Amino acid sequence: MWRIVLIAVTMAGCAPLPPSPQDMQAKQFQSVTDKAVIYVVRNDPDIRGGAVPLTLDNTGGATTYPGTFIRWEVAPGPHRIVGMGSDPGRITLNTEAGRVYYVRQMVTGWGSPISSLQLVSEQDGRAVAMRGTLVSAQ
């Protein structure tokens, strides 16, 4: 009997938290009339787990983990996403107002993380984001 109680308590402790309002809003994938929207999505599982920080235009950034995504609203024009530290990952997007862009981050490397950032289709980007959790930009 105590085994059944222990299993039930353990299973209850593993229940996922409900998504935040920000996560639910980001998963609407809405465009913004006078801005571009950039999603950076990271699969779970990823080739290499752990935290990997990225910067946007050398000003702000966010740290991704397997199964997470970032949503940035930016002014139209060129924007550069870069891995921090020794991470050589980088991509430059020439964005347009009212459009949504999806960038997949794949992380490899045995020591320091190595990001590969590539533009992907709306279908692929949305699919990864829907399975993931929004992380806050800093």
Secondary structure as a PSIPRED ss2 file (coil, helix, strand):
# PSIPRED VFORMAT (PSIPRED V4.0)

   1 M C   1.000  0.000  0.000
   2 W H   0.000  1.000  0.000
   3 R H   0.000  1.000  0.000
   4 I H   0.000  1.000  0.000
   5 V H   0.000  1.000  0.000
   6 L H   0.000  1.000  0.000
   7 I H   0.000  1.000  0.000
   8 A H   0.000  1.000  0.000
   9 V H   0.000  1.000  0.000
  10 T H   0.000  1.000  0.000
  11 M H   0.000  1.000  0.000
  12 A H   0.000  1.000  0.000
  13 G H   0.000  1.000  0.000
  14 C C   1.000  0.000  0.000
  15 A C   1.000  0.000  0.000
  16 P C   1.000  0.000  0.000
  17 L C   1.000  0.000  0.000
  18 P C   1.000  0.000  0.000
  19 P C   1.000  0.000  0.000
  20 S C   1.000  0.000  0.000
  21 P H   0.000  1.000  0.000
  22 Q H   0.000  1.000  0.000
  23 D H   0.000  1.000  0.000
  24 M H   0.000  1.000  0.000
  25 Q H   0.000  1.000  0.000
  26 A H   0.000  1.000  0.000
  27 K C   1.000  0.000  0.000
  28 Q C   1.000  0.000  0.000
  29 F C   1.000  0.000  0.000
  30 Q C   1.000  0.000  0.000
  31 S C   1.000  0.000  0.000
  32 V E   0.000  0.000  1.000
  33 T C   1.000  0.000  0.000
  34 D C   1.000  0.000  0.000
  35 K E   0.000  0.000  1.000
  36 A E   0.000  0.000  1.000
  37 V E   0.000  0.000  1.000
  38 I E   0.000  0.000  1.000
  39 Y E   0.000  0.000  1.000
  40 V E   0.000  0.000  1.000
  41 V E   0.000  0.000  1.000
  42 R C   1.000  0.000  0.000
  43 N C   1.000  0.000  0.000
  44 D C   1.000  0.000  0.000
  45 P C   1.000  0.000  0.000
  46 D C   1.000  0.000  0.000
  47 I C   1.000  0.000  0.000
  48 R C   1.000  0.000  0.000
  49 G C   1.000  0.000  0.000
  50 G C   1.000  0.000  0.000
  51 A C   1.000  0.000  0.000
  52 V E   0.000  0.000  1.000
  53 P E   0.000  0.000  1.000
  54 L E   0.000  0.000  1.000
  55 T E   0.000  0.000  1.000
  56 L E   0.000  0.000  1.000
  57 D C   1.000  0.000  0.000
  58 N C   1.000  0.000  0.000
  59 T C   1.000  0.000  0.000
  60 G E   0.000  0.000  1.000
  61 G E   0.000  0.000  1.000
  62 A E   0.000  0.000  1.000
  63 T E   0.000  0.000  1.000
  64 T E   0.000  0.000  1.000
  65 Y C   1.000  0.000  0.000
  66 P C   1.000  0.000  0.000
  67 G C   1.000  0.000  0.000
  68 T E   0.000  0.000  1.000
  69 F E   0.000  0.000  1.000
  70 I E   0.000  0.000  1.000
  71 R E   0.000  0.000  1.000
  72 W E   0.000  0.000  1.000
  73 E E   0.000  0.000  1.000
  74 V E   0.000  0.000  1.000
  75 A C   1.000  0.000  0.000
  76 P C   1.000  0.000  0.000
  77 G E   0.000  0.000  1.000
  78 P E   0.000  0.000  1.000
  79 H E   0.000  0.000  1.000
  80 R E   0.000  0.000  1.000
  81 I E   0.000  0.000  1.000
  82 V E   0.000  0.000  1.000
  83 G E   0.000  0.000  1.000
  84 M C   1.000  0.000  0.000
  85 G C   1.000  0.000  0.000
  86 S C   1.000  0.000  0.000
  87 D C   1.000  0.000  0.000
  88 P C   1.000  0.000  0.000
  89 G C   1.000  0.000  0.000
  90 R E   0.000  0.000  1.000
  91 I E   0.000  0.000  1.000
  92 T E   0.000  0.000  1.000
  93 L E   0.000  0.000  1.000
  94 N E   0.000  0.000  1.000
  95 T E   0.000  0.000  1.000
  96 E C   1.000  0.000  0.000
  97 A C   1.000  0.000  0.000
  98 G C   1.000  0.000  0.000
  99 R C   1.000  0.000  0.000
 100 V E   0.000  0.000  1.000
 101 Y E   0.000  0.000  1.000
 102 Y E   0.000  0.000  1.000
 103 V E   0.000  0.000  1.000
 104 R E   0.000  0.000  1.000
 105 Q E   0.000  0.000  1.000
 106 M E   0.000  0.000  1.000
 107 V E   0.000  0.000  1.000
 108 T E   0.000  0.000  1.000
 109 G C   1.000  0.000  0.000
 110 W C   1.000  0.000  0.000
 111 G C   1.000  0.000  0.000
 112 S C   1.000  0.000  0.000
 113 P C   1.000  0.000  0.000
 114 I E   0.000  0.000  1.000
 115 S E   0.000  0.000  1.000
 116 S E   0.000  0.000  1.000
 117 L E   0.000  0.000  1.000
 118 Q E   0.000  0.000  1.000
 119 L E   0.000  0.000  1.000
 120 V E   0.000  0.000  1.000
 121 S C   1.000  0.000  0.000
 122 E H   0.000  1.000  0.000
 123 Q H   0.000  1.000  0.000
 124 D H   0.000  1.000  0.000
 125 G H   0.000  1.000  0.000
 126 R H   0.000  1.000  0.000
 127 A H   0.000  1.000  0.000
 128 V H   0.000  1.000  0.000
 129 A H   0.000  1.000  0.000
 130 M H   0.000  1.000  0.000
 131 R H   0.000  1.000  0.000
 132 G C   1.000  0.000  0.000
 133 T E   0.000  0.000  1.000
 134 L E   0.000  0.000  1.000
 135 V C   1.000  0.000  0.000
 136 S C   1.000  0.000  0.000
 137 A C   1.000  0.000  0.000
 138 Q C   1.000  0.000  0.000
